[in-house]
Amino acid sequence: MILKKLISEFMNSPTGGNVIPRLKAERSQELYFHGLTESAKGFFLVSLTSSINKPILYLANDINSALDIYHETKSLTNLPVFYFCSQEVSPYDQISSDVEVISHQTSILIHLMNKKGPCLIISTGKCLLEKIWNKNELINNCFEITSSTKTEPKDLARKLIDLGYKKTSLASNRGELSIRGDIFDIYPIIGEPARIEFFGDEIESIRIYSPTTQRSQQNIERLIITPRYYIISLDQNILIEKINNLSLKNKDLKETLDKEVEQIRTSGYFESLEYYSQLIDQKNASLFDYLPQNSLILIDDWEDNTINIHNWYQRNLEIKNELEKNNKIIPLPDLLLHKTDYVLNIIKNYSRAFIERFEQFDKSNLHSINLGFDPQERFHNQIDKFIERIREWISLNNKLIIFSDQPQRIKGIMREWNIPAVYTEGLNEDDYDKNQIFISKEGTLNGFKISYQNIIILTDQEIFGTKRKPNLLKKSTKQSRQDYYTNIEDLKPNDYVVHVKHGIGRYRGLAKMSIDNAEREYLMIEYATDGKLYLPVEQINVLYRYRGSAEVVPKLSRLGGSDWELTKKKVKKAVKKIAEDLLNLYTVRSKQEGFTFNPDSHWQIEMEEAFPYTETPDQWQAICDVKADMESTKPTDRLICGDVGFGKTEVALRAIFKAVLSGKQVAILVPTTILAQQHYNVISERLAPYPARIGLLSRFVSSNEQKKTIVKLTLGEVDVVIGTHRLLQKDINFKDLGLVIIDEEQRFGVVHKEKLKQLRVTVDVITLSATPIPRTLHMALSGARDMSLITTPPANRLPIKTFVGEFKSTVIKTAILHELERGGQVYFVHNRIDSIERTASYLRELVPEAKLAVAHGQMGDKELENVMLEFLLKKHNILLCTTIIESGIDIPNVNTIVIDNADHMGLAQLYQLRGRVGRSEVQAYAYCLHEADKVLSDTAKNRLQAIKEFSNLGSGYQIALRDMEIRGVGNILGSEQHGHMISVGFDFYCQLLNEAVDKLRGIEIHDIELETVIDITISAFIPNKYIEDENQKVIEYKRLAGVKSNKELEYLSSEWKDRFGNFPQEVENLTRIVELRVLANQLGIKSIKSEGSGNMKIDTSFRLQKWLSIQGLLPRFLIQRTSFKSNARSSNDSSSFILVKTTGLAPKEQLDLLFQLLNNIRSLEKNEKIA
């Protein structure tokens, strides 16, 4: 690899020969480095770590630089690289320490305690003020679990709960554990989530599992357990006694103290517990207590670091004083962070080196070293200028290394200009000596010159102006869709449900009943006039969750009444009409001839590979769908749905580039100027390395520029144009338009929509929509509309850190300044227009250094658009706004949102608002605040708790989206359909629509009412000892009832054994009954039911003649056990049945007998058909 060669060149150079031995020394002198450009710091740090064989602590001058260098160095070396971060909030804000910060810190501390040798720790001076675990406390409370560990699961659980772990039904977040019989799941603070399988007190296996799918992935040898919080094994009585002693000195704080004591007694680990750590002599150490004495501390810009340390310390003192003055906190004897002098003095005990911006005045100083890493010039995609400089460098005998995400494009440019270059995969020594220009995918993110060796390093940033992303963000594996475990079918007691036959009822929970000594579990459903239905759990598939409008409480149906049948008929008629309309449109379009775009070329593949993230399964499917459409002969008209930031633009981008490479022009139509600007920025950056010409038509572009773009469109000199409805005006003409991308079509007016309809006749159209469309509706419409759904959030997106608490000036100030310090922007949501200006004055006074803008719905369109554009262009740091930012806006630089009066908002609205941040790889924060000292209702408390717990955009997010999905139905199908949907519930409505579409397309309909019903007196259910959580149990029953084949049953069975352990007899019986149902369905059997006399009755459509021909060929023991009954008077054979004698047989033998009978019937039927 070329990078290793470059490191070796540096180590063997005169500069390396001067620097490395001096830094390797046991106690090196202070060195001062200059001549180290920002872009070369990652390379320099990796070179040092590889050379000096000791730990290096590198202190960047701010958080952004620290994170950038951490990501780059981690992708450049296999040596241990860590990021020592600190909590984002002040310890005086009394917010529990963030588990991800604890995870980062613990990884470093465990490594330093257990391993010698080189490692690189990246941090900032400010982070060193943070107090962490006392070393002995951490040593005494860490332990390993291996296959030879002997412990009872309950003892292990007790030990973990003492360390702050929380017991849950599914361990899907750090610091959680879950026990299900012999299966013990734990998501430790460091490392992957692990599943331990016990046999008594012995461990049979330890496996890593996916927190998303809950399925095991691979076996591991050992697991390291560390504490969850900084407070370990809390002795409540000692802490309460110490707090009570403080109350003697602070009579005014008695009420606050009493509250805190009550919290300790009832909650164990609670929000403000760490505030009292010093009272029990915990959390008093620093990173230096763990850092070996031979370590090197490398400080980047000592002056900036010192200022940042002083500022953070001072800000905490101000927060402390303000909170103490207002009686918000109890004064403590010591500070909650280390003093500035402590950090600045302890650094002097280590070998130190300083990176200086400028050369020292005294050039004779032997401790001042010029490293010779100079900045590299930029070419801004001017290929002629770039080639001219390359030739100049070659003539001066320089080596030129190009690190690019587009190596084929670079090779193409070199070929075009007759410049020899080598692609460096598997580079050997001879190649390096013989050649001058090397191209590689892996390497530094930015370019620089190594002047002492005549080496020039270039990247996409210098050549094209596009940013390279570190390789560690890109994963090579694509997960299959079935691996995405989701609990959207969650059904809780008191939910309204729809039974296919009986209508709308209310689910009241699971009920266990014993009939003829066989235990079964039933879903109890309540209907009007005290009607009750006990539905066997294996028939849960005839039940749908009722989802209608939040404002409408559904009317319960009456068991045995005719109203439900009438409602069903009415809705079926309505969905048939809409299905006909959709299919007619689809048929007309599919008969037209369209342009066939070229298959993927080298450039297409390379542009796609430069995408710095892993495509989600949904996104990958959408990309494949679009390409298949474009390469077919029929015109493309596809709708792509997905939330903002879920990757729709990337799908569109690949289609755009495909069209351009096929010689066609592309028009991108957007509803607002802001969106036009955003699309223009994204597309220009991604396509910069290629000769694609991009234009913008919007009111923010001067009329002169617009005229030029319009002329170029006519001449074919613009390949891609982005614009608002200006693109639909009569003066716009294209030379060869091939593809139109429409973003948010529902936001255009009627006149514009008519023009779009006409466009669809002649060119390929892709429509993007951020209106969430549920998967069920997508399935129903997929036969009548080309539609792709993206519901999976990007894999590498960091969960949004969410803080819930009282409105405190100190919290808000810390949050805003933290974001501003890293160059980001802030949304401050205040949803009352009458007091928004007062809030603006308050924020300007609180954070005078910030530039603030106000935006709300009562402003004029142009005024609002101007404010939003200025914010997008970073002219303001804070946008104080109402909930108008709820949808459609994607500004990656905004990574903190403060939501005022969060308790007044619905859960879905809070999710949507929080989803406006966290759009990039930068850590995002959401502060959901409520009035101080306000007593919250239970609903508000639950809502705020939910938003805090669901920090991932997973199933919880989709549950919250449901009400918006339902609102979206009106947009897709029209307002009249909304009424029909309310009358039967959304999910059942989608099922009816699906059936109507399939019927018109001539596809065989799977009627749930015609499925085999099995109701036999055998104990078959999921006992509590197997799955304890009732909600989880209902989810699993629902999944089991949805099984349609033996393959699906095998998949589910293996998952259950993995997640919950080996089957108890009741579960074994349950899965065998499902297998029996699958087989009976294939044979067209209506039902298998137990008869009171100890027999079983199989309802069949066989005629007597057919049964006799089958019976004669059955084995003797089956003939003896079966008899056939039919109603001779009946014109059809609906009353025919086979009676199976099961008297005296055990449950297993009864099931074996049924399987033998049905398998024989199937074999005989097959032979009959073949004959």
VOGU-830735 format. One record per residue (C-alpha): residue in three letters; x, y, z. Coordinates in steps of 0.2 Angstrom, whole numbers, plus 5000, padded with zeros to 4 digits. Layout:
# VOGU-830735
AlaXYZ
...
***
This chain:
# VOGU-830735
Met500050005000
Ile500750174995
Leu500350255012
Lys501550135021
Lys502850175008
Leu502550365012
Ile502650335031
Ser504350235028
Glu504950385017
Phe504550505031
Met505450395045
Asn507050375034
Ser507050565029
Pro508250685037
Thr506750765046
Gly506150595052
Gly507850555057
Asn507950715068
Val506150705075
Ile505850515079
Pro507450475090
Arg507150635100
Leu505250595103
Lys505750405107
Ala506850455121
Glu506150405139
Arg506050595144
Ser506150695128
Gln506550885128
Glu505151005123
Leu505051015104
Tyr504151145094
Phe503551095076
His503051215063
Gly502851185044
Leu501351065047
Thr499951115037
Glu498151065043
Ser497950935029
Ala499550845034
Lys499150825052
Gly498250655051
Phe499750585041
Phe501050655053
Leu500150585068
Val500050405060
Ser501850415055
Leu502350465073
Thr501250325081
Ser501950195069
Ser503750255074
Ile503950295092
Asn503150145101
Lys502350235115
Pro500550315118
Ile500250485111
Leu498950605117
Tyr498650735104
Leu497650895109
Ala496750975095
Asn496351155097
Asp494451125095
Ile493150985094
Asn492850995075
Ser494750975072
Ala494850835085
Leu493450735077
Asp494150765059
Ile495850705064
Tyr495050555073
His494050495058
Glu495550515046
Thr496850435057
Lys495750285061
Ser495550255042
Leu497450275039
Thr498150145052
Asn497749975061
Leu498550045077
Pro497350085091
Val496650255089
Phe495450335102
Tyr494450495104
Phe494350555122
Cys492850665122
Ser491950745137
Gln490050765141
Glu489250905131
Val488350985145
Ser489051065161
Pro489050945176
Tyr488051075185
Asp486551055174
Gln486250885183
Ile485950785167
Ser486550605167
Ser488150565158
Asp487950515140
Val488250325138
Glu489150355121
Val490350475129
Ile490650345144
Ser490950215130
His492250315121
Gln493150355138
Thr493050175145
Ser493750105129
Ile495350215131
Leu495450175150
Ile495349985148
His496649995134
Leu497850095145
Met497649985160
Asn497849825150
Lys499049855135
Lys500749925133
Gly501349995116
Pro500850125104
Cys499150205103
Leu498450375098
Ile497250465109
Ile496450625101
Ser495650755113
Thr495550935117
Gly496251035132
Lys494451065138
Cys494050875139
Leu495450855151
Leu494550955164
Glu493250815165
Lys493250705181
Ile493150515178
Trp493150355187
Asn494450335201
Lys495650205194
Asn495450075208
Glu493550095207
Leu493550045189
Ile494849905191
Asn493749825205
Asn492149845195
Cys492749775178
Phe492649595174
Glu492749475160
Ile491449345155
Thr492149195145
Ser491449015141
Ser492348955157
Thr491449075168
Lys490348995181
Thr488849105187
Glu486949095189
Pro486049205176
Lys485149295191
Asp486749325200
Leu487549395184
Ala485949505182
Arg486049565200
Lys487949615198
Leu487549715182
Ile486049805190
Asp487249855204
Leu488449925190
Gly486950035183
Tyr486349915169
Lys484449915166
Lys483349765163
Thr482249775148
Ser481249655137
Leu482549685122
Ala484349745125
Ser484549865110
Asn485450005118
Arg487150015128
Gly486849975147
Glu485349865144
Leu485149675149
Ser483749555145
Ile483449385152
Arg482349255143
Gly482549085152
Asp484349025148
Ile484649165136
Phe485549315143
Asp485749475132
Ile486849615137
Tyr487349775128
Pro488949815137
Ile489749995138
Ile491149945127
Gly491049815112
Glu489649735103
Pro487949675111
Ala488249495116
Arg487049345119
Ile487549225132
Glu486749055132
Phe486748965149
Phe486548785154
Gly486248795173
Asp487748895179
Glu488848855164
Ile489048955149
Glu488748865133
Ser489149005120
Ile489349195119
Arg488749265103
Ile488749445095
Tyr486949495090
Ser486249635080
Pro485249765091
Thr484249795075
Thr483749625070
Gln484049535087
Arg484849395078
Ser486549315083
Gln487949345071
Gln489549265077
Asn490349175092
Ile491649265102
Glu492849205116
Arg492549345129
Leu491649495134
Ile492249645145
Ile490949715157
Thr491249895164
Pro490050005174
Arg488650095166
Tyr488850255176
Tyr490250355185
Ile489350305201
Ile489750125205
Ser488750015218
Leu487850155226
Asp487650145245
Gln485950245247
Asn486050265266
Ile487750345266
Leu487350465252
Ile485650515260
Glu486550545277
Lys487850655268
Ile486450755259
Asn485550775275
Asn487050845283
Leu487150975269
Ser485351025273
Leu485851075291
Lys486951215283
Asn485651265270
Lys483951275278
Asp483251365262
Leu483551215252
Lys482551085263
Glu481251065250
Thr482451025236
Leu483450915247
Asp481950815252
Lys481550785234
Glu483350725230
Val483250605245
Glu481550535239
Gln482350515221
Ile483850415229
Arg482650305238
Thr481450265224
Ser482550275208
Gly484250205212
Tyr485150285197
Phe484250455193
Glu484650605182
Ser485550715195
Leu486450575205
Glu488250605198
Tyr488150785205
Tyr488350705222
Ser489850595217
Gln491150685228
Leu490050655243
Ile490450465241
Asp492250485235
Gln491850435217
Lys492250515200
Asn493750615206
Ala495150555193
Ser495750615177
Leu496450545161
Phe498150575168
Asp497850445182
Tyr497850315168
Leu499050385155
Pro500850305157
Gln502250415162
Asn503250375145
Ser501750445135
Leu502050595123
Ile500850745124
Leu500750835107
Ile499851005109
Asp499151085093
Asp499151275096
Trp499551285115
Glu498751465116
Asp497051415109
Asn497051255120
Thr497451365136
Ile496051485131
Asn494751345129
Ile495251265145
His495051435155
Asn493451475146
Trp492551305149
Tyr493151315168
Gln492551495169
Arg490851455161
Asn490551315173
Leu490951425188
Glu489651555181
Ile488351415179
Lys488751355197
Asn488551525204
Glu486951565195
Leu486151405200
Glu486651415218
Lys486051595219
Asn484351545213
Asn484251395225
Lys484251275210
Ile485651165217
Ile486451115233
Pro488151195236
Leu489551065237
Pro491251075245
Asp492251045229
Leu492051085211
Leu491350955199
Leu492850975187
His494650985188
Lys495451155191
Thr496351235176
Asp498051245185
Tyr497951055189
Val497851015170
Leu499151145165
Asn500351085178
Ile500150895176
Ile500550905157
Lys502250965162
Asn502650795170
Tyr502550715152
Ser503650725137
Arg502950865127
Ala502950935109
Phe502051085102
Ile501351115085
Glu501551305081
Arg500651405068
Phe502151505065
Glu504051485065
Gln504851545081
Phe505751705080
Asp507451635086
Lys507951525071
Ser509451455080
Asn508351365092
Leu508751185091
His507151135098
Ser506151215084
Ile505951105069
Asn505251135052
Leu504350975047
Gly504151035029
Phe502350995026
Asp501651135015
Pro499851165009
Gln499351114992
Glu498651234979
Arg496851194973
Phe496251184955
His494351204957
Asn493951074943
Gln495051174930
Ile495751014922
Asp496951114910
Lys497751204924
Phe497951044934
Ile498750954919
Glu499951104916
Arg500551094935
Ile500750904934
Arg501950924919
Glu502851054928
Trp503050944944
Ile503650794933
Ser504950904925
Leu505650944942
Asn505750754946
Asn504350754960
Lys503350604965
Leu501550634963
Ile500250534973
Ile498350554970
Phe497150494983
Ser495450494975
Asp493750414976
Gln493650424957
Pro495250334952
Gln494550284935
Arg494150464931
Ile495850514936
Lys496650374925
Gly495550434911
Ile496150614912
Met497950554913
Arg497650444897
Glu496850594888
Trp498350704891
Asn499650564888
Ile500350564906
Pro500850394912
Ala500150344929
Val500050184940
Tyr498550124950
Thr499450074966
Glu498449914972
Gly499749794977
Leu501149914974
Asn502949844976
Glu504649934978
Asp505149924960
Asp503550014954
Tyr503850154966
Asp505650184960
Lys505150174942
Asn503650284941
Gln503250464946
Ile501350464947
Phe500250354958
Ile498350344960
Ser497550254975
Lys495850254983
Glu496450235001
Gly497450375009
Thr497350545016
Leu495750655015
Asn496750815009
Gly498250854999
Phe499950925004
Lys501750944999
Ile503250855008
Ser504550975002
Tyr506050895009
Gln505750734998
Asn504950814983
Ile503250724986
Ile501650804981
Ile500050724988
Leu498350774979
Thr496550724983
Asp494850754975
Gln494750914987
Glu496150994977
Ile495750934960
Phe493850944959
Gly493351034975
Thr492450884982
Lys492650815000
Arg493450645003
Lys492650555017
Pro493550435028
Asn493450245023
Leu492850195040
Leu491150265037
Lys490950145022
Lys490449965026
Ser490649835012
Thr489149725017
Lys487349755012
Gln486149685024
Ser484649595016
Arg482949665020
Gln482349525030
Asp483649565043
Tyr482749715048
Tyr481849675064
Thr480449795067
Asn479049795080
Ile477749895070
Glu476449765073
Asp476449805091
Leu474749775099
Lys474449835117
Pro472949805128
Asn471549935125
Asp472049965107
Tyr470549965094
Val470649815082
Val469749755066
His469249575065
Val468949525047
Lys467249445051
His466649535066
Gly467249715064
Ile467949845076
Gly468249795094
Arg469449835108
Tyr470849715112
Arg470949685131
Gly472449575133
Leu472949395133
Ala471849265142
Lys472449085146
Met471048955147
Ser471048765150
Ile469948655139
Asp469948465141
Asn471548475151
Ala472448575136
Glu473048755140
Arg472848885126
Glu473049065125
Tyr471749185118
Leu471649365113
Met470149445122
Ile469149565111
Glu467749675118
Tyr466249725106
Ala464749835108
Thr463349785121
Asp464649685132
Gly465049565118
Lys466649465120
Leu467649365108
Tyr469049245113
Leu470149225098
Pro471449085098
Val473149165096
Glu473649065081
Gln472249155072
Ile472849335076
Asn473149355057
Val471249395055
Leu471549545066
Tyr472149715061
Arg472549865072
Tyr471349995070
Arg472150155064
Gly471050295059
Ser471050485063
Ala471750545080
Glu470150645082
Val468850505079
Val468550375092
Pro467950225082
Lys466150145086
Leu466249965092
Ser465349835081
Arg464049725088
Leu464449535087
Gly463249445075
Gly462649615069
Ser462449655050
Asp463149835051
Trp464949775048
Glu464549675032
Leu463649835025
Thr465149945029
Lys466349815021
Lys465349805005
Lys465349995004
Val467150015006
Lys467549864994
Lys466549954980
Ala467550114983
Val469250034982
Lys468749944967
Lys468350104958
Ile470050184963
Ala470950024958
Glu470150034941
Asp470650214939
Leu472450184944
Leu472650024933
Asn471850114917
Leu473250254919
Tyr474550124921
Thr474050024906
Val473950174895
Arg475750224900
Ser476450054899
Lys475950034880
Gln476950194875
Glu478750184869
Gly480050274878
Phe481950314877
Thr483050174882
Phe484550234893
Asn486250164892
Pro486750024904
Asp487950084918
Ser489650144912
His491350154921
Trp491050334926
Gln489350284932
Ile490050144943
Glu491450254950
Met490250404954
Glu489150284964
Glu490650204973
Ala491150384978
Phe489550394989
Pro490350395006
Tyr489050285015
Thr488250115014
Glu486650115004
Thr485250055015
Pro484249905008
Asp482750015004
Gln483850144995
Trp484750004985
Gln483149934980
Ala482550104974
Ile484150134964
Cys483949964956
Asp482049994952
Val482450164944
Lys483850094933
Ala482749954927
Asp481450074922
Met482650184913
Glu483450044903
Ser481749974898
Thr480750024883
Lys479250104892
Pro479350274899
Thr479850294917
Asp478550364930
Arg479150314947
Leu478750394964
Ile480050384977
Cys479450404995
Gly480550435011
Asp480850555025
Val482050705022
Gly483850645024
Phe483450455020
Gly484350465003
Lys483050504990
Thr484250634982
Glu485650504980
Val484350394970
Ala483950544959
Leu485750584957
Arg486150414950
Ala484750434938
Ile485250604933
Phe487050554929
Lys486450404919
Ala485350514909
Val486850634906
Leu487950494901
Ser486650434888
Gly486650614880
Lys485050674887
Gln484650834897
Val483850834914
Ala482650954923
Ile482450954941
Leu480851044947
Val480651094965
Pro479351194974
Thr480451324983
Thr482051424980
Ile482851354995
Leu482651174989
Ala483251234972
Gln484851304980
Gln485151144991
His484951024976
Tyr486151134965
Asn487451134979
Val487350944981
Ile487250894963
Ser488651024958
Glu489850944972
Arg489450764967
Leu489650784949
Ala491150904950
Pro492450774944
Tyr491450744928
Pro491150854913
Ala489250884917
Arg488651064915
Ile487451114928
Gly486251274928
Leu485051354941
Leu483551444937
Ser482751534953
Arg482451714959
Phe484051714968
Val485051704951
Ser485151874942
Ser484051894927
Asn485651904916
Glu486251734922
Gln484551664919
Lys484451714901
Lys486151644898
Thr485651474906
Ile484051474895
Val485051504879
Lys486251364884
Leu484751244887
Thr484151274870
Leu485851244862
Gly486151084873
Glu487551164882
Val486751134900
Asp486550954904
Val485650974921
Val484551124926
Ile483751144943
Gly482351264945
Thr480651314953
His479051334943
Arg480051454932
Leu480551294922
Leu478751274917
Gln478651444908
Lys478451454889
Asp480151534886
Ile481051374892
Asn481551254878
Phe482651104879
Lys483751034865
Asp483450854871
Leu482550834887
Gly482550654893
Leu482250654912
Val481250764924
Ile481450744943
Ile479950824952
Asp480250854971
Glu478750874982
Glu477450874968
Gln475950894981
Arg476651074985
Phe476351134967
Gly474751224962
Val473351154950
Val474051244935
His475751174937
Lys475151004940
Glu474251004924
Lys475851054915
Leu476750914924
Lys475450784918
Gln475750844900
Leu477650824903
Arg477350644908
Val476750594891
Thr478450634882
Val479850604895
Asp480450494909
Val479850564926
Ile480450524944
Thr479450604958
Leu480250624975
Ser479050644990
Ala479450665009
Thr477650625014
Pro477850465023
Ile476850325014
Pro476650165025
Arg477250005018
Thr475549925018
Leu474850055007
His476450044996
Met476149854994
Ala474349884989
Leu474750014976
Ser476349934969
Gly475349834956
Ala474549994949
Arg475950124952
Asp477850114950
Met478350164968
Ser479950144979
Leu479950164997
Ile481450215008
Thr480950195026
Thr482650145033
Pro483750285040
Pro485550295034
Ala486650165043
Asn488050275048
Arg486950415055
Leu487350445073
Pro485850435085
Ile485350605091
Lys485750635109
Thr484150695117
Phe484050785134
Val482350815142
Gly482250935157
Glu481751105164
Phe481951265154
Lys483651335162
Ser484651475155
Thr486251385159
Val485751235149
Ile485251335134
Lys486751445134
Thr487951285136
Ala486951205121
Ile487051355110
Leu488851395113
His489451215111
Glu488651215094
Leu489351385089
Glu491151335095
Arg491151185082
Gly490551305068
Gly488751235068
Gln487051315069
Val485551295080
Tyr483651285078
Phe482651355093
Val480851305092
His479651425101
Asn477851385094
Arg476951545099
Ile477051695087
Asp476351815100
Ser477851795112
Ile479251745099
Glu479951925099
Arg480151915118
Thr481051755116
Ala482151835103
Ser482651975115
Tyr482951845129
Leu484151735117
Arg485051895111
Glu485451945129
Leu485851765134
Val487051735119
Pro487551905113
Glu488951835102
Ala487651735091
Lys486751805076
Leu484951765077
Ala483551765064
Val481651735067
Ala480551635055
His478651595057
Gly477151555046
Gln476351735047
Met477851815037
Gly477651835019
Asp478251705007
Lys479751805000
Glu480251865017
Leu480151695025
Glu481151625010
Asn482451755012
Val482751725030
Met482851535027
Leu484151565012
Glu485251675023
Phe485151545037
Leu485651415024
Leu487151525018
Lys487651535037
Lys487351715039
His486451675055
Asn486951555069
Ile485251535077
Leu483551515069
Leu482151555081
Cys480551485073
Thr478951395075
Thr478651225069
Ile478751275051
Ile480351185050
Glu479451025054
Ser479650955036
Gly480550985020
Ile482151075026
Asp483850985026
Ile485251095032
Pro486650975037
Asn487651115047
Val486151125060
Asn486550995073
Thr485751065089
Ile483851095091
Val483151165107
Ile481251135108
Asp480351255121
Asn478751195129
Ala479051015122
Asp477750955134
His476351045123
Met476850945107
Gly476250775101
Leu477550635100
Ala477550625081
Gln477850815080
Leu479250795092
Tyr480050665081
Gln479850765066
Leu480650915074
Arg482050815081
Gly482350745064
Arg482850915057
Val484550885065
Gly485750745063
Arg485850755044
Ser487750725043
Glu489050625052
Val489250755065
Gln488450715082
Ala486750805084
Tyr485850865100
Ala484050885104
Tyr483450985120
Cys481650955124
Leu481251075138
His479751115149
Glu479351255161
Ala480351245177
Asp479351175192
Lys477851135181
Val476950975186
Leu476750875170
Ser475250765165
Asp475650575164
Thr475350595145
Ala476650725143
Lys477850635154
Asn477650475144
Arg477850575128
Leu479450655134
Gln480150485140
Ala479750405124
Ile480650545114
Lys482150525125
Glu482250335124
Phe481950315105
Ser483550405100
Asn483850295085
Leu482750325070
Gly482050145071
Ser480350065075
Gly479950195088
Tyr480050325075
Gln478950235063
Ile477650215076
Ala477650395079
Leu477450425061
Arg475850335059
Asp474650485061
Met475650575048
Glu475550425036
Ile473650425038
Arg473550605034
Gly474650565018
Val473250445012
Gly472150595007
Asn473650664997
Ile473850504987
Leu472050434985
Gly470950594988
Ser469950655002
Glu468450544999
Gln469450385002
His469950455019
Gly468150435025
His468150255019
Met469850225027
Ile469150285044
Ser467650175043
Val468650015043
Gly470350065049
Phe471850105039
Asp472749925039
Phe471149835034
Tyr470749965020
Cys472549935013
Gln472149755013
Leu470549775003
Leu471349894991
Asn472749764988
Glu471449634984
Ala470449744972
Val472049784963
Asp472649604962
Lys470849544956
Leu470849674942
Arg472649614937
Gly472049434936
Ile473149384951
Glu472449244963
Ile471949324979
His472449254995
Asp470849275006
Ile471249265024
Glu469449205028
Leu469749045018
Glu471348995027
Thr471248835037
Val470748865055
Ile471548745067
Asp470648725084
Ile471248575093
Thr471348535112
Ile473248525113
Ser474248635125
Ala475048755112
Phe475548935117
Ile477049035122
Pro477249025141
Asn477849175151
Lys479449085156
Tyr479849085137
Ile479349265133
Glu478949365148
Asp478449525140
Glu476649525135
Asn476849645121
Gln478349555114
Lys477349395115
Val475949465104
Ile477149525091
Glu477849345090
Tyr476049275089
Lys475749395074
Arg477349345065
Leu476949165068
Ala475149185061
Gly475849265046
Val476949115041
Lys476449045024
Ser477748915020
Asn478848795029
Lys480348895024
Glu479649045033
Leu479248935048
Glu481048875049
Tyr481749055048
Leu480649105063
Ser480948955073
Ser482848975071
Glu482649155076
Trp481649105092
Lys482848975097
Asp484249105095
Arg483349245104
Phe482349155117
Gly483148975119
Asn482648805115
Phe480748765114
Pro479748715129
Gln478448575124
Glu477048705122
Val478048805109
Glu478548645100
Asn476648605099
Leu476248785093
Thr477548785079
Arg476948605073
Ile475148665073
Val475748815061
Glu476648685050
Leu475048585050
Arg474048735045
Val475248775030
Leu475048595024
Ala473148595026
Asn473048755017
Gln473948675002
Leu472548545002
Gly471148665003
Ile470548605020
Lys469348725029
Ser469648675047
Ile470348545059
Lys469448545075
Ser469348435091
Glu467648345094
Gly467048325112
Ser467148135110
Gly469148135109
Asn469048135090
Met469648265077
Lys468548335063
Ile469348385046
Asp468248495036
Thr468548455017
Ser467748485000
Phe468048294995
Arg466548204987
Leu466248024994
Gln466947954977
Lys468548044979
Trp468847994997
Leu468547814993
Ser469847814980
Ile471047894992
Gln470647785007
Gly470947624998
Leu472747674996
Leu473047735013
Pro474147625026
Arg473147505036
Phe473347605053
Leu472647765045
Ile471147675037
Gln470747605055
Arg470847785062
Thr469847875049
Ser468047885043
Phe467147995030
Lys465448085033
Ser464548185021
Asn462748265020
Ala461948175005
Arg460648305003
Ser461848445001
Ser462048514983
Asn463848554987
Asp465148464998
Ser465348605011
Ser464748485025
Ser465948335021
Phe467248295034
Ile468448165039
Leu468348105057
Val470048055064
Lys469947945080
Thr471248015092
Thr470647935108
Gly472047875119
Leu473447965110
Ala474648085118
Pro474648265110
Lys476248225101
Glu475548065094
Gln473948155089
Leu474948285079
Asp476048145071
Leu474448055065
Leu473748215057
Phe475348245048
Gln475448065042
Leu473648075036
Leu473848245027
Asn475548195019
Asn474848035012
Ile473348125005
Arg474548254997
Ser475648114989
Leu474048024982
Glu473348184975
Lys474948224966
Asn475048054958
Glu473248064953
Lys473648234944
Ile475148164936
Ala474148014929
***
